[in-house]
Amino acid sequence: MRIQNKYLPINPDLVWDYDIPPDEQQSEAFRRWYVGRVLTRGGADDIQEISLATIHAYLPHISLPSRIRRFWEWYFSLADVRERLGTTDRSTT
């Protein structure tokens, strides 16, 4: 799975506890992990940086605490959000 944005901006404050080589910071495994990190430890600015489209694309593929997953599944089920993302069905995955 490759998302629309070719480059995923990384907030070093969210990866302070890992030494991730720069060439690995755009791998699919890292991207999945980082989106999960943003959703569990990041703030509004981090969410805006990676984009709602990125979160939507990766949501089915990342491990999250159930309350966080439920929030994002609810959010992506809203009609106006689906319209902005260009998804017409009611599924979030």
C-alpha positions as CSV (number, residue, x, y, z in Angstrom):
1,M,0.0,0.0,0.0
2,R,1.4,3.4,-1.0
3,I,-0.4,6.6,0.0
4,Q,-0.8,9.7,-2.1
5,N,1.9,11.7,-0.4
6,K,5.3,10.5,-1.5
7,Y,7.0,12.0,1.6
8,L,5.7,11.7,5.1
9,P,6.9,14.5,7.3
10,I,8.4,13.2,10.6
11,N,8.3,15.0,13.9
12,P,11.5,14.1,15.7
13,D,9.8,14.7,19.0
14,L,7.6,11.7,18.3
15,V,10.5,9.3,17.5
16,W,13.0,10.5,20.2
17,D,13.1,7.0,21.7
18,Y,14.2,5.3,18.5
19,D,17.3,5.6,16.3
20,I,15.8,5.2,12.9
21,P,18.2,5.5,9.9
22,P,17.0,8.2,7.5
23,D,16.7,5.7,4.6
24,E,14.2,3.7,6.7
25,Q,12.0,6.7,7.6
26,Q,9.9,6.4,4.5
27,S,9.6,2.6,4.4
28,E,6.0,1.2,4.6
29,A,6.7,-0.5,7.9
30,F,7.9,2.8,9.4
31,R,5.1,4.8,7.9
32,R,2.5,2.5,9.4
33,W,4.2,2.7,12.8
34,Y,4.6,6.4,12.6
35,V,0.9,7.0,11.8
36,G,0.0,5.0,14.8
37,R,2.5,7.0,16.9
38,V,1.0,10.2,15.7
39,L,-2.5,9.0,16.6
40,T,-1.5,7.9,20.1
41,R,1.1,10.5,21.0
42,G,1.0,13.3,18.6
43,G,-1.0,16.6,18.6
44,A,-3.2,18.4,16.2
45,D,-0.2,19.8,14.3
46,D,1.2,16.3,13.8
47,I,-2.2,15.1,12.5
48,Q,-2.3,18.1,10.1
49,E,1.2,17.4,8.9
50,I,0.6,13.8,7.9
51,S,-3.0,14.6,6.6
52,L,-6.4,13.0,7.1
53,A,-6.0,11.2,3.8
54,T,-2.9,9.5,5.1
55,I,-4.6,8.5,8.4
56,H,-7.6,7.2,6.5
57,A,-5.4,5.1,4.2
58,Y,-3.4,3.6,7.1
59,L,-6.1,3.2,9.7
60,P,-7.0,-0.4,8.7
61,H,-3.3,-1.4,8.8
62,I,-2.2,-0.1,12.2
63,S,-2.5,-1.2,15.7
64,L,-4.2,1.3,18.0
65,P,-5.9,1.4,21.4
66,S,-9.6,0.7,20.9
67,R,-10.8,4.1,22.0
68,I,-8.6,5.8,19.5
69,R,-9.6,3.4,16.7
70,R,-13.3,3.9,17.5
71,F,-12.9,7.7,17.4
72,W,-11.2,7.7,13.9
73,E,-13.6,5.1,12.5
74,W,-16.5,7.3,13.7
75,Y,-14.8,10.4,12.3
76,F,-14.3,8.8,8.9
77,S,-17.9,7.6,8.8
78,L,-19.2,11.2,8.8
79,A,-20.8,12.2,5.5
80,D,-18.9,15.5,5.1
81,V,-15.6,13.8,5.9
82,R,-16.3,11.0,3.4
83,E,-17.2,13.6,0.8
84,R,-13.9,15.6,1.4
85,L,-11.9,12.4,1.2
86,G,-13.7,11.3,-1.9
87,T,-15.1,8.1,-0.4
88,T,-18.7,7.5,-1.1
89,D,-19.3,4.3,0.8
90,R,-19.8,4.1,4.5
91,S,-16.9,1.9,5.2
92,T,-13.7,3.3,6.7
93,T,-11.5,0.5,5.5
